[in-house]
Amino acid sequence: SEAFLEALKHADTLRREQPMIASDSVDVVVSNCVLNLVESDQKKSLFREIHRVIRQGGRAVISDIVSDEPVPEALRQDAHLWSGCISGALSQTEFLEGFREAGFHGITLLKRDDQPWQTVEGIEFRSVTVEAFKSGQGPRLERHQAVIYKGPFASVTDDGGHTYLRGQPMAVCHQTFERMGLKPYRNLFERIEPSDPVLAEKASAFHGSPMQIREPKELKQTMSGSCSDNSSDSCCC
């Protein structure tokens, strides 16, 4: 009815202007089998809302039922299957993409059941658990920093399409440099400051697409007591 639609509109306005939970105020959001019960046209909004309330450096850990292929409209209209956490399920691809589109990073599939929970019309439905992080937002500044991907793969590509080559000092903006010092990246990357640090107030905009390898001269670290050709003492162990 018109009154119901007006109430929904008013509720949406309140959520935007007077949210019950303040932005950037929650360390961890945990959910178990909730997203699939949300109306299809509201799922993206829920992903965004989860991202909004989590503080910088916080994370979401979400368990839900997903399908191995898109759920057809006929199943989505089945009320019995809705109550059984079937009709509203996202595909596994859609579920992971929902985190990325909302602005999360470090999206990791922590758990995926080997066996399906249910199979309906040939579509497998199973439980998965995903962890995703929220990092700082802001301008991408050039401060001559680099990160080295340690391996084990020859290269990895992040959700932004940036490729990191194993063992190579890849040029990154300060925002990415800081992110790589946090979970889940910190054990995979080594961060390198430039030999001549650039202060934030003097940094220019970062232009690093496609990604490039930093020149060695930008990253050389001058050490006191280093060897030189004129040194009379041996530097060998």
MIMITI-785992 format. One record per residue (C-alpha): x, y, z; residue number from 1; residue in three letters. Coordinates in nm, 2 decimals, always signed. Layout:
<pts>
+--------+--------+--------+-------+------+
|     px |     py |     pz | marpa | rolo |
+--------+--------+--------+-------+------+
|      X |      Y |      Z |   NUM |  ALA |
...
+--------+--------+--------+-------+------+
</pts>
This chain:
<pts>
+--------+--------+--------+-------+------+
|     px |     py |     pz | marpa | rolo |
+--------+--------+--------+-------+------+
|  +0.00 |  +0.00 |  +0.00 |     1 |  SER |
|  +0.10 |  +0.36 |  -0.03 |     2 |  GLU |
|  +0.14 |  +0.39 |  +0.35 |     3 |  ALA |
|  +0.37 |  +0.09 |  +0.36 |     4 |  PHE |
|  +0.59 |  +0.23 |  +0.08 |     5 |  LEU |
|  +0.60 |  +0.57 |  +0.26 |     6 |  GLU |
|  +0.71 |  +0.40 |  +0.58 |     7 |  ALA |
|  +0.99 |  +0.22 |  +0.39 |     8 |  LEU |
|  +1.11 |  +0.54 |  +0.24 |     9 |  LYS |
|  +1.11 |  +0.71 |  +0.59 |    10 |  HIS |
|  +1.30 |  +0.42 |  +0.73 |    11 |  ALA |
|  +1.57 |  +0.45 |  +0.46 |    12 |  ASP |
|  +1.60 |  +0.82 |  +0.53 |    13 |  THR |
|  +1.65 |  +0.75 |  +0.90 |    14 |  LEU |
|  +1.92 |  +0.49 |  +0.83 |    15 |  ARG |
|  +2.11 |  +0.74 |  +0.62 |    16 |  ARG |
|  +2.06 |  +1.05 |  +0.84 |    17 |  GLU |
|  +2.03 |  +0.90 |  +1.19 |    18 |  GLN |
|  +2.19 |  +0.56 |  +1.19 |    19 |  PRO |
|  +2.16 |  +0.35 |  +1.50 |    20 |  MET |
|  +2.53 |  +0.26 |  +1.49 |    21 |  ILE |
|  +2.79 |  +0.53 |  +1.42 |    22 |  ALA |
|  +3.03 |  +0.50 |  +1.13 |    23 |  SER |
|  +3.37 |  +0.36 |  +1.20 |    24 |  ASP |
|  +3.28 |  +0.25 |  +1.55 |    25 |  SER |
|  +3.28 |  -0.13 |  +1.55 |    26 |  VAL |
|  +3.59 |  -0.36 |  +1.57 |    27 |  ASP |
|  +3.44 |  -0.68 |  +1.44 |    28 |  VAL |
|  +3.11 |  -0.77 |  +1.27 |    29 |  VAL |
|  +3.01 |  -1.13 |  +1.30 |    30 |  VAL |
|  +2.71 |  -1.28 |  +1.12 |    31 |  SER |
|  +2.59 |  -1.64 |  +1.08 |    32 |  ASN |
|  +2.33 |  -1.73 |  +0.82 |    33 |  CYS |
|  +2.17 |  -1.38 |  +0.79 |    34 |  VAL |
|  +2.25 |  -1.24 |  +0.45 |    35 |  LEU |
|  +2.05 |  -1.51 |  +0.26 |    36 |  ASN |
|  +1.74 |  -1.40 |  +0.45 |    37 |  LEU |
|  +1.77 |  -1.04 |  +0.33 |    38 |  VAL |
|  +1.56 |  -0.94 |  +0.03 |    39 |  GLU |
|  +1.77 |  -0.96 |  -0.29 |    40 |  SER |
|  +1.76 |  -0.59 |  -0.36 |    41 |  ASP |
|  +1.88 |  -0.51 |  -0.01 |    42 |  GLN |
|  +2.18 |  -0.74 |  +0.00 |    43 |  LYS |
|  +2.43 |  -0.49 |  -0.15 |    44 |  LYS |
|  +2.30 |  -0.22 |  +0.10 |    45 |  SER |
|  +2.37 |  -0.46 |  +0.39 |    46 |  LEU |
|  +2.73 |  -0.52 |  +0.27 |    47 |  PHE |
|  +2.78 |  -0.14 |  +0.25 |    48 |  ARG |
|  +2.63 |  -0.09 |  +0.59 |    49 |  GLU |
|  +2.86 |  -0.35 |  +0.75 |    50 |  ILE |
|  +3.15 |  -0.17 |  +0.59 |    51 |  HIS |
|  +3.03 |  +0.17 |  +0.71 |    52 |  ARG |
|  +3.01 |  +0.08 |  +1.08 |    53 |  VAL |
|  +3.35 |  -0.10 |  +1.10 |    54 |  ILE |
|  +3.64 |  +0.11 |  +1.21 |    55 |  ARG |
|  +3.96 |  +0.14 |  +1.01 |    56 |  GLN |
|  +4.16 |  -0.18 |  +1.06 |    57 |  GLY |
|  +3.85 |  -0.37 |  +1.17 |    58 |  GLY |
|  +3.70 |  -0.67 |  +1.00 |    59 |  ARG |
|  +3.39 |  -0.87 |  +0.92 |    60 |  ALA |
|  +3.36 |  -1.25 |  +0.97 |    61 |  VAL |
|  +3.05 |  -1.37 |  +0.79 |    62 |  ILE |
|  +2.92 |  -1.73 |  +0.76 |    63 |  SER |
|  +2.63 |  -1.80 |  +0.52 |    64 |  ASP |
|  +2.48 |  -2.05 |  +0.28 |    65 |  ILE |
|  +2.59 |  -2.00 |  -0.08 |    66 |  VAL |
|  +2.52 |  -2.18 |  -0.40 |    67 |  SER |
|  +2.76 |  -2.32 |  -0.67 |    68 |  ASP |
|  +2.56 |  -2.14 |  -0.94 |    69 |  GLU |
|  +2.30 |  -1.86 |  -0.96 |    70 |  PRO |
|  +1.96 |  -1.95 |  -0.80 |    71 |  VAL |
|  +1.69 |  -1.93 |  -1.07 |    72 |  PRO |
|  +1.39 |  -1.70 |  -1.03 |    73 |  GLU |
|  +1.15 |  -2.00 |  -0.98 |    74 |  ALA |
|  +1.33 |  -2.11 |  -0.67 |    75 |  LEU |
|  +1.36 |  -1.75 |  -0.54 |    76 |  ARG |
|  +0.98 |  -1.73 |  -0.54 |    77 |  GLN |
|  +0.94 |  -2.04 |  -0.33 |    78 |  ASP |
|  +0.84 |  -1.93 |  +0.02 |    79 |  ALA |
|  +0.92 |  -2.26 |  +0.18 |    80 |  HIS |
|  +1.28 |  -2.25 |  +0.04 |    81 |  LEU |
|  +1.32 |  -1.90 |  +0.16 |    82 |  TRP |
|  +1.26 |  -2.01 |  +0.52 |    83 |  SER |
|  +1.51 |  -2.29 |  +0.46 |    84 |  GLY |
|  +1.79 |  -2.05 |  +0.37 |    85 |  CYS |
|  +1.79 |  -2.17 |  +0.00 |    86 |  ILE |
|  +1.60 |  -1.92 |  -0.21 |    87 |  SER |
|  +1.78 |  -1.61 |  -0.09 |    88 |  GLY |
|  +2.13 |  -1.76 |  -0.12 |    89 |  ALA |
|  +2.39 |  -1.58 |  -0.32 |    90 |  LEU |
|  +2.63 |  -1.78 |  -0.54 |    91 |  SER |
|  +2.97 |  -1.81 |  -0.39 |    92 |  GLN |
|  +3.10 |  -1.57 |  -0.66 |    93 |  THR |
|  +2.83 |  -1.32 |  -0.58 |    94 |  GLU |
|  +2.90 |  -1.35 |  -0.21 |    95 |  PHE |
|  +3.27 |  -1.28 |  -0.24 |    96 |  LEU |
|  +3.21 |  -1.00 |  -0.49 |    97 |  GLU |
|  +2.97 |  -0.83 |  -0.24 |    98 |  GLY |
|  +3.25 |  -0.77 |  +0.00 |    99 |  PHE |
|  +3.48 |  -0.63 |  -0.27 |   100 |  ARG |
|  +3.21 |  -0.39 |  -0.41 |   101 |  GLU |
|  +3.14 |  -0.26 |  -0.06 |   102 |  ALA |
|  +3.50 |  -0.16 |  -0.02 |   103 |  GLY |
|  +3.65 |  -0.45 |  +0.18 |   104 |  PHE |
|  +4.00 |  -0.58 |  +0.11 |   105 |  HIS |
|  +4.19 |  -0.89 |  +0.22 |   106 |  GLY |
|  +3.89 |  -1.10 |  +0.15 |   107 |  ILE |
|  +3.96 |  -1.45 |  +0.25 |   108 |  THR |
|  +3.76 |  -1.77 |  +0.23 |   109 |  LEU |
|  +3.83 |  -1.92 |  +0.58 |   110 |  LEU |
|  +3.60 |  -2.22 |  +0.55 |   111 |  LYS |
|  +3.40 |  -2.40 |  +0.28 |   112 |  ARG |
|  +3.22 |  -2.72 |  +0.35 |   113 |  ASP |
|  +3.33 |  -3.00 |  +0.13 |   114 |  ASP |
|  +2.98 |  -3.16 |  +0.11 |   115 |  GLN |
|  +2.67 |  -2.95 |  +0.02 |   116 |  PRO |
|  +2.42 |  -2.89 |  +0.29 |   117 |  TRP |
|  +2.14 |  -2.94 |  +0.04 |   118 |  GLN |
|  +2.11 |  -3.00 |  -0.33 |   119 |  THR |
|  +1.80 |  -2.85 |  -0.50 |   120 |  VAL |
|  +1.73 |  -2.91 |  -0.87 |   121 |  GLU |
|  +2.10 |  -2.99 |  -0.92 |   122 |  GLY |
|  +2.22 |  -2.67 |  -0.74 |   123 |  ILE |
|  +2.45 |  -2.73 |  -0.44 |   124 |  GLU |
|  +2.41 |  -2.52 |  -0.13 |   125 |  PHE |
|  +2.68 |  -2.52 |  +0.13 |   126 |  ARG |
|  +2.82 |  -2.31 |  +0.42 |   127 |  SER |
|  +3.11 |  -2.08 |  +0.38 |   128 |  VAL |
|  +3.29 |  -1.84 |  +0.61 |   129 |  THR |
|  +3.46 |  -1.53 |  +0.48 |   130 |  VAL |
|  +3.68 |  -1.28 |  +0.66 |   131 |  GLU |
|  +3.72 |  -0.93 |  +0.51 |   132 |  ALA |
|  +3.90 |  -0.61 |  +0.63 |   133 |  PHE |
|  +3.85 |  -0.24 |  +0.62 |   134 |  LYS |
|  +4.15 |  -0.01 |  +0.58 |   135 |  SER |
|  +4.22 |  +0.36 |  +0.56 |   136 |  GLY |
|  +4.07 |  +0.57 |  +0.29 |   137 |  GLN |
|  +4.20 |  +0.89 |  +0.14 |   138 |  GLY |
|  +4.43 |  +1.03 |  -0.12 |   139 |  PRO |
|  +4.69 |  +0.81 |  -0.28 |   140 |  ARG |
|  +5.02 |  +0.98 |  -0.20 |   141 |  LEU |
|  +5.37 |  +0.92 |  -0.36 |   142 |  GLU |
|  +5.62 |  +0.88 |  -0.08 |   143 |  ARG |
|  +5.86 |  +0.66 |  -0.27 |   144 |  HIS |
|  +5.78 |  +0.35 |  -0.07 |   145 |  GLN |
|  +5.78 |  -0.01 |  -0.20 |   146 |  ALA |
|  +5.66 |  -0.36 |  -0.10 |   147 |  VAL |
|  +5.81 |  -0.69 |  -0.19 |   148 |  ILE |
|  +5.59 |  -1.00 |  -0.22 |   149 |  TYR |
|  +5.77 |  -1.29 |  -0.06 |   150 |  LYS |
|  +5.60 |  -1.58 |  -0.24 |   151 |  GLY |
|  +5.53 |  -1.87 |  -0.28 |   152 |  PRO |
|  +5.37 |  -1.77 |  -0.62 |   153 |  PHE |
|  +5.55 |  -1.60 |  -0.90 |   154 |  ALA |
|  +5.30 |  -1.31 |  -0.87 |   155 |  SER |
|  +4.98 |  -1.21 |  -0.70 |   156 |  VAL |
|  +4.71 |  -0.97 |  -0.81 |   157 |  THR |
|  +4.49 |  -0.78 |  -0.56 |   158 |  ASP |
|  +4.12 |  -0.68 |  -0.60 |   159 |  ASP |
|  +4.23 |  -0.35 |  -0.75 |   160 |  GLY |
|  +4.40 |  -0.53 |  -1.04 |   161 |  GLY |
|  +4.75 |  -0.45 |  -0.91 |   162 |  HIS |
|  +5.01 |  -0.72 |  -0.97 |   163 |  THR |
|  +5.30 |  -0.78 |  -0.73 |   164 |  TYR |
|  +5.60 |  -0.98 |  -0.86 |   165 |  LEU |
|  +5.78 |  -1.21 |  -0.62 |   166 |  ARG |
|  +6.10 |  -1.06 |  -0.49 |   167 |  GLY |
|  +6.06 |  -0.73 |  -0.67 |   168 |  GLN |
|  +6.03 |  -0.39 |  -0.49 |   169 |  PRO |
|  +5.69 |  -0.27 |  -0.63 |   170 |  MET |
|  +5.61 |  +0.10 |  -0.62 |   171 |  ALA |
|  +5.30 |  +0.16 |  -0.41 |   172 |  VAL |
|  +5.12 |  +0.46 |  -0.26 |   173 |  CYS |
|  +5.14 |  +0.53 |  +0.11 |   174 |  HIS |
|  +4.79 |  +0.40 |  +0.16 |   175 |  GLN |
|  +4.89 |  +0.06 |  +0.02 |   176 |  THR |
|  +5.22 |  +0.06 |  +0.20 |   177 |  PHE |
|  +5.04 |  +0.10 |  +0.54 |   178 |  GLU |
|  +4.78 |  -0.17 |  +0.44 |   179 |  ARG |
|  +5.05 |  -0.42 |  +0.37 |   180 |  MET |
|  +5.17 |  -0.39 |  +0.73 |   181 |  GLY |
|  +4.83 |  -0.52 |  +0.86 |   182 |  LEU |
|  +4.65 |  -0.85 |  +0.85 |   183 |  LYS |
|  +4.62 |  -1.05 |  +0.63 |   184 |  PRO |
|  +4.91 |  -0.92 |  +0.43 |   185 |  TYR |
|  +5.19 |  -0.86 |  +0.68 |   186 |  ARG |
|  +5.34 |  -1.21 |  +0.66 |   187 |  ASN |
|  +5.33 |  -1.21 |  +0.28 |   188 |  LEU |
|  +5.50 |  -0.87 |  +0.21 |   189 |  PHE |
|  +5.82 |  -0.69 |  +0.32 |   190 |  GLU |
|  +5.78 |  -0.31 |  +0.33 |   191 |  ARG |
|  +6.07 |  -0.08 |  +0.23 |   192 |  ILE |
|  +6.10 |  +0.29 |  +0.32 |   193 |  GLU |
|  +6.30 |  +0.51 |  +0.08 |   194 |  PRO |
|  +6.65 |  +0.62 |  +0.16 |   195 |  SER |
|  +6.52 |  +0.98 |  +0.16 |   196 |  ASP |
|  +6.18 |  +0.97 |  +0.33 |   197 |  PRO |
|  +5.91 |  +1.20 |  +0.19 |   198 |  VAL |
|  +5.69 |  +1.38 |  +0.44 |   199 |  LEU |
|  +5.31 |  +1.36 |  +0.39 |   200 |  ALA |
|  +5.27 |  +1.73 |  +0.35 |   201 |  GLU |
|  +5.53 |  +1.73 |  +0.07 |   202 |  LYS |
|  +5.40 |  +1.42 |  -0.11 |   203 |  ALA |
|  +5.25 |  +1.44 |  -0.46 |   204 |  SER |
|  +4.97 |  +1.23 |  -0.60 |   205 |  ALA |
|  +5.07 |  +0.87 |  -0.67 |   206 |  PHE |
|  +5.05 |  +0.76 |  -1.04 |   207 |  HIS |
|  +5.14 |  +0.39 |  -1.04 |   208 |  GLY |
|  +4.91 |  +0.23 |  -1.30 |   209 |  SER |
|  +5.04 |  -0.01 |  -1.43 |   210 |  PRO |
|  +5.25 |  -0.10 |  -1.13 |   211 |  MET |
|  +5.62 |  -0.05 |  -1.16 |   212 |  GLN |
|  +5.94 |  -0.17 |  -0.99 |   213 |  ILE |
|  +6.12 |  +0.09 |  -0.78 |   214 |  ARG |
|  +6.46 |  +0.19 |  -0.89 |   215 |  GLU |
|  +6.73 |  +0.05 |  -0.65 |   216 |  PRO |
|  +6.87 |  +0.40 |  -0.59 |   217 |  LYS |
|  +6.54 |  +0.51 |  -0.44 |   218 |  GLU |
|  +6.56 |  +0.24 |  -0.17 |   219 |  LEU |
|  +6.93 |  +0.20 |  -0.08 |   220 |  LYS |
|  +6.98 |  +0.22 |  +0.29 |   221 |  GLN |
|  +7.29 |  +0.40 |  +0.41 |   222 |  THR |
|  +7.44 |  +0.22 |  +0.71 |   223 |  MET |
|  +7.70 |  +0.36 |  +0.95 |   224 |  SER |
|  +8.01 |  +0.16 |  +0.94 |   225 |  GLY |
|  +7.95 |  +0.03 |  +0.59 |   226 |  SER |
|  +8.24 |  -0.10 |  +0.38 |   227 |  CYS |
|  +8.42 |  +0.13 |  +0.13 |   228 |  SER |
|  +8.71 |  +0.08 |  -0.10 |   229 |  ASP |
|  +8.93 |  +0.29 |  +0.13 |   230 |  ASN |
|  +8.85 |  +0.10 |  +0.44 |   231 |  SER |
|  +9.14 |  -0.07 |  +0.60 |   232 |  SER |
|  +8.93 |  -0.31 |  +0.80 |   233 |  ASP |
|  +8.77 |  -0.61 |  +0.64 |   234 |  SER |
|  +8.39 |  -0.63 |  +0.64 |   235 |  CYS |
|  +8.38 |  -1.00 |  +0.59 |   236 |  CYS |
|  +8.27 |  -1.22 |  +0.87 |   237 |  CYS |
+--------+--------+--------+-------+------+
</pts>
